Each structure stands twice: as structure tokens, then as C-alpha cells.
Amino acid sequence: MKTHYILMSEADKQLATRMVREIAQAVISTHAADRMAQKDITGREIEITLTYGRVIEIHDDAGVGNYRAVIRHDFGRPKVGVVVVVSLSGEIVTTWKNAGSDNHKTLN
């Protein structure tokens, strides 16, 4: 199952956002730590993205209830998007940066 924000109802968007905001403490996976170093992403940027970012997509690729959320928050001028994939159990799976103009329509 994969749901892009364009296909979500307003209630689904609010639920997805609330679920992400309720992650009290996130654990950074080894892969995510490597990506943070490669892409020059700070822990503070991850924290801000989880706190204020927009949920772009919710997916459960394995179909076993291991939901992951793709969250994006824009920083600076020129605008750069930091994207975080987090499991709803609180593990940062991966992260990357996008151009500020990227609208994520190709994710779904």
C-alpha cells in the first residue's frame, strides 16, 4: 500500500501528520546516518522536519503493517527540501535533500 498526499483526504492528511508528530523519540538507522553524512544533513534538520514537515506519502511496501512516512520540510534561500523516511515505530530509515521546486508527484 502506498498513498501520496494528493490522493489523501484532509482527514487522512491530519491523521498521518499527527502520527508523525507523536513519534516521541526517533532512532537513526546506520543507513540514515550514512546518508546524513553524504548529504550534509544535520540532526537538527531531521528534528525540524519531523516537527514541522509535510507528510508526502505513507506506505507499507511489505504489506505487514510496518508503515513508513515520507516527510519534507524546506530550508533556506535558495530553498532546499530535506526529506526524511521514518517508520511509525520511530526509526529514521533514510534521508536526502531535494530542490525546493520538487513537488514529489513522481513518488506514487
MOBELMO-V836998 format. One record per helix or strand of 3 or more residues. SS is the DSSP state (@ for helix, = for strand). FROM is the first residue (numbers start at 1). LEN is the number of residues. If there is no record, write none. Layout:
ss->{SS/SS}
from->{FROM/FROM}
len->{LEN/LEN}
//
This chain:
ss->{=/@/@/@/@/=/=/=/=}
from->{2/5/10/30/43/54/68/80/91}
len->{3/3/12/10/10/6/8/8/9}
//
